[in-house]
Amino acid sequence: MENYSIKQLRKLGQVPARTHDGWYGKLVGRRISIYFTRLLLPLGVTPNQATLLSIGFGVAGSILLAFNRVGLSLVGVLFLQLWFVFDCVDGELARVKKQSSINGLFLDLVGHCLVDPLTFLCLAFAAYQGIPKIGIFALAFSASLSIVLEKQLSLGCQDSAIIEVFKKRIGLSDRSAPVVLPLKNSFTVTSGKNKLLLQIAGNLFSYTSVMVLVAVIVLVTVFFSSPNQIRSLFYLVLLTFYGLLFPLVCVYRTLKIVKGDKIRHRYLKLFGDPSAKGKY
């Protein structure tokens, strides 16, 4: 196995930059992950094994938070950070070793659908220990369901619709294919101010932001005289915020996708303008 330098690994595994990394991925995740990538390369660890390790860190970290004890919470936060870092490592290993696969991508997405909602549920158990109100679990369920739905709005539902239309178009379905009209000045221009607000909202309602907020809560409450009780209160505030507002954000994003014709844009970008003859 070739002994790559960090600079070489960054070029092979991180260029071009991934748009879905987000602010935390660029500022923290990718800066740290490359060192773990370099460590795992000579050990022969495969990208899928790194993905499974990432999921293990995420599940373990979430469960440790549920106990709402200072030591376990600190370890839980550390594991969640490792979950995020190794979620970068698996892709870097795949690109460096040229082992990218559709199964690896599938496994990565399954990990997010498992760990993201599990964290909210475990925070509810932690909050319940200090504030025994059954409504906490309703808030956690709402936030958990919303974060899974948000991922489906971003990827799953759109891709499923696109694939189904394409299958009908090439005759793999006995139903008539929906008409996908060419684009004719259907785009809208978003003002700079509104675009900035949408970016902030998009970053706030993401698992990365939840993970960072949990880490801040755990680290700050260590210095209180009754850390477990105070932590429960902060968790309740966090769950209330996401439990009440996240579903509204999902409704807004659904309407935005439909009103903005985003799926048709993606379909035509992938397969071209179906009205143009001779393209296929």
Legacy VTK file of the C-alpha trace (Angstrom):
# vtk DataFile Version 3.0
C-alpha trace
ASCII
DATASET POLYDATA
POINTS 280 float
0.000 0.000 0.000
1.422 3.354 -1.060
2.290 5.678 1.812
0.304 8.812 0.970
0.951 12.169 2.567
-1.935 14.110 4.098
-1.760 16.562 1.201
-2.021 13.755 -1.337
-4.917 12.168 0.541
-6.800 15.444 0.640
-6.408 15.742 -3.122
-7.486 12.156 -3.770
-10.231 11.868 -1.168
-11.594 15.373 -0.669
-11.356 17.095 -4.053
-13.730 18.293 -5.368
-15.403 19.411 -2.137
-18.740 17.741 -1.364
-21.606 20.246 -1.320
-23.492 18.200 1.292
-20.664 18.411 3.837
-22.126 21.583 5.313
-20.369 24.120 7.513
-19.392 21.635 10.245
-18.033 19.153 7.762
-15.810 21.769 6.160
-14.632 23.388 9.403
-14.230 20.242 11.530
-15.133 16.919 9.923
-12.924 16.980 6.839
-10.009 18.526 8.716
-9.927 15.578 11.139
-11.210 12.696 9.023
-8.231 12.622 6.673
-5.914 11.604 9.534
-8.140 8.604 10.344
-8.216 7.777 6.629
-4.428 7.741 6.561
-4.379 5.534 9.671
-6.863 2.993 8.273
-5.460 2.729 4.734
-2.469 0.471 5.553
-4.716 -1.674 7.793
-6.777 -2.728 4.780
-10.064 -1.394 6.186
-12.713 -1.262 3.470
-15.091 1.679 2.981
-18.074 -0.457 4.046
-16.266 -1.498 7.231
-15.628 2.180 7.986
-19.332 2.856 7.428
-20.301 0.106 9.875
-17.820 1.491 12.392
-19.361 4.927 11.916
-22.866 3.560 12.541
-21.588 1.751 15.637
-20.208 5.006 17.047
-23.485 6.783 16.306
-25.681 4.154 17.944
-23.411 3.791 20.973
-23.094 7.558 21.395
-26.852 8.077 21.284
-27.520 5.311 23.811
-24.902 6.676 26.216
-26.661 10.048 26.161
-29.870 8.374 27.332
-28.350 7.593 30.760
-27.951 11.332 31.465
-24.796 10.945 33.540
-21.863 13.311 33.210
-19.220 10.737 32.320
-21.424 8.711 29.986
-22.734 11.874 28.308
-19.194 13.075 27.615
-18.280 9.716 26.074
-21.559 9.778 24.130
-20.734 13.190 22.680
-17.255 11.950 21.737
-18.753 8.920 19.984
-21.185 11.121 18.056
-18.268 13.219 16.869
-16.529 10.022 15.742
-19.745 8.974 14.006
-19.598 12.196 12.017
-15.873 11.924 11.296
-16.070 8.294 10.141
-19.039 9.236 7.987
-16.433 11.280 6.104
-13.742 8.592 6.323
-15.726 5.901 4.478
-16.125 8.104 1.405
-12.479 9.140 1.491
-11.376 5.510 1.660
-13.676 4.676 -1.242
-12.257 7.443 -3.423
-8.609 6.803 -2.542
-8.909 3.026 -2.996
-11.307 3.397 -5.960
-13.848 1.177 -4.213
-16.944 3.358 -4.476
-20.078 1.229 -4.777
-23.826 1.618 -4.835
-24.064 -0.775 -1.882
-21.714 1.442 0.093
-23.886 4.482 -0.595
-26.975 2.510 0.430
-25.335 1.431 3.686
-24.339 5.018 4.415
-27.916 6.238 3.949
-29.266 3.440 6.162
-26.872 4.588 8.879
-28.297 8.095 8.809
-31.874 6.808 8.891
-30.951 4.835 12.028
-28.688 7.160 14.013
-30.386 10.513 13.364
-33.823 9.654 14.844
-32.265 7.443 17.547
-30.442 10.468 18.972
-33.709 12.343 19.520
-35.305 9.330 21.210
-32.326 8.874 23.517
-32.392 12.570 24.423
-36.031 12.080 25.423
-35.055 9.287 27.836
-32.356 11.555 29.298
-34.743 14.490 29.679
-37.429 12.273 31.230
-35.114 11.321 34.095
-34.985 14.933 35.266
-38.435 16.053 34.069
-40.816 13.058 34.108
-43.366 14.328 31.596
-44.684 11.852 29.039
-45.053 14.642 26.475
-41.276 14.618 26.066
-41.538 11.392 24.086
-44.185 12.925 21.798
-41.787 15.767 21.029
-38.945 13.290 20.419
-41.153 11.188 18.141
-42.127 14.294 16.160
-38.493 15.361 15.783
-37.368 11.809 14.899
-40.051 11.377 12.267
-39.299 14.805 10.832
-35.554 14.244 10.483
-36.173 10.983 8.603
-38.761 12.703 6.402
-36.348 15.546 5.743
-33.811 13.074 4.347
-36.490 11.478 2.211
-37.478 14.892 0.873
-33.846 15.589 -0.006
-33.095 12.200 -1.562
-35.421 9.220 -1.291
-38.808 10.548 -2.369
-37.404 12.648 -5.209
-35.211 9.831 -6.524
-38.041 7.295 -6.264
-40.311 9.561 -8.318
-37.592 10.117 -10.921
-36.778 6.406 -11.215
-40.465 5.456 -11.502
-41.046 7.954 -14.319
-37.922 6.756 -16.140
-39.011 3.106 -15.809
-42.349 3.958 -17.367
-40.626 5.899 -20.131
-38.464 2.936 -21.187
-41.340 0.484 -20.939
-40.644 -1.256 -17.638
-44.083 -0.401 -16.305
-47.551 -1.202 -17.639
-48.794 2.241 -16.623
-48.570 5.271 -18.856
-45.619 7.518 -18.149
-46.310 10.974 -16.693
-45.551 13.791 -19.104
-42.342 15.643 -18.295
-42.469 18.921 -20.167
-39.302 20.824 -21.147
-38.242 23.769 -19.035
-39.482 27.149 -20.257
-38.450 30.002 -17.993
-39.840 28.180 -14.961
-37.074 29.127 -12.585
-37.439 31.767 -9.887
-34.804 34.094 -8.540
-34.406 34.206 -4.775
-33.165 37.460 -3.288
-29.813 37.438 -1.516
-31.406 38.089 1.882
-34.009 35.334 1.523
-31.381 32.920 0.221
-29.219 33.587 3.275
-32.167 33.020 5.620
-33.000 29.743 3.845
-29.383 28.591 4.180
-29.373 29.378 7.900
-32.667 27.550 8.401
-31.408 24.617 6.356
-28.278 24.327 8.481
-30.217 24.686 11.727
-32.649 21.898 10.889
-30.027 19.254 10.206
-28.582 16.435 12.257
-25.192 18.146 12.297
-26.645 21.134 14.147
-28.428 18.841 16.605
-25.174 16.995 17.282
-23.295 20.258 17.865
-26.008 21.605 20.179
-25.996 18.394 22.220
-22.222 18.606 22.553
-22.489 22.223 23.755
-25.197 21.278 26.279
-23.150 18.406 27.695
-19.937 20.421 27.943
-21.597 23.492 29.477
-23.687 21.612 32.062
-20.587 19.896 33.450
-19.866 23.132 35.323
-23.293 23.331 37.035
-23.855 22.114 40.589
-26.689 19.815 39.428
-25.541 18.904 35.919
-27.976 16.040 35.299
-31.047 18.120 36.190
-29.909 21.139 34.188
-29.014 18.921 31.237
-32.528 17.459 31.279
-33.953 20.971 31.093
-31.742 21.898 28.138
-32.663 18.649 26.382
-36.347 19.471 26.896
-35.855 22.901 25.321
-34.027 21.319 22.365
-36.707 18.648 21.879
-39.480 21.247 22.127
-37.812 23.381 19.485
-37.258 20.557 17.005
-40.410 18.638 17.917
-42.656 21.617 17.180
-40.822 23.365 14.347
-39.212 20.504 12.399
-42.569 19.177 11.076
-43.432 22.686 9.858
-40.071 22.880 8.101
-40.796 19.552 6.367
-44.177 20.846 5.181
-42.499 24.013 3.872
-39.806 22.017 2.061
-42.406 19.723 0.504
-44.362 22.679 -0.852
-41.147 24.335 -2.024
-40.105 21.202 -3.956
-43.486 20.974 -5.670
-43.951 24.701 -6.295
-40.363 25.139 -7.468
-40.656 22.162 -9.845
-37.386 20.809 -8.458
-38.047 17.172 -9.357
-38.675 18.028 -12.998
-35.462 20.061 -13.033
-33.524 17.096 -11.655
-35.178 14.661 -14.064
-34.356 16.767 -17.118
-30.837 17.369 -15.846
-30.311 13.601 -15.619
-32.102 12.449 -18.765
-32.406 15.521 -20.979
-35.327 17.192 -22.622
-37.805 14.437 -23.689
-39.365 16.752 -26.273
-36.129 17.121 -28.245
-36.005 14.501 -30.998
-32.914 12.426 -31.630
-31.503 12.761 -28.154
-32.044 9.154 -27.176
LINES 1 281
280 0 1 2 3 4 5 6 7 8 9 10 11 12 13 14 15 16 17 18 19 20 21 22 23 24 25 26 27 28 29 30 31 32 33 34 35 36 37 38 39 40 41 42 43 44 45 46 47 48 49 50 51 52 53 54 55 56 57 58 59 60 61 62 63 64 65 66 67 68 69 70 71 72 73 74 75 76 77 78 79 80 81 82 83 84 85 86 87 88 89 90 91 92 93 94 95 96 97 98 99 100 101 102 103 104 105 106 107 108 109 110 111 112 113 114 115 116 117 118 119 120 121 122 123 124 125 126 127 128 129 130 131 132 133 134 135 136 137 138 139 140 141 142 143 144 145 146 147 148 149 150 151 152 153 154 155 156 157 158 159 160 161 162 163 164 165 166 167 168 169 170 171 172 173 174 175 176 177 178 179 180 181 182 183 184 185 186 187 188 189 190 191 192 193 194 195 196 197 198 199 200 201 202 203 204 205 206 207 208 209 210 211 212 213 214 215 216 217 218 219 220 221 222 223 224 225 226 227 228 229 230 231 232 233 234 235 236 237 238 239 240 241 242 243 244 245 246 247 248 249 250 251 252 253 254 255 256 257 258 259 260 261 262 263 264 265 266 267 268 269 270 271 272 273 274 275 276 277 278 279
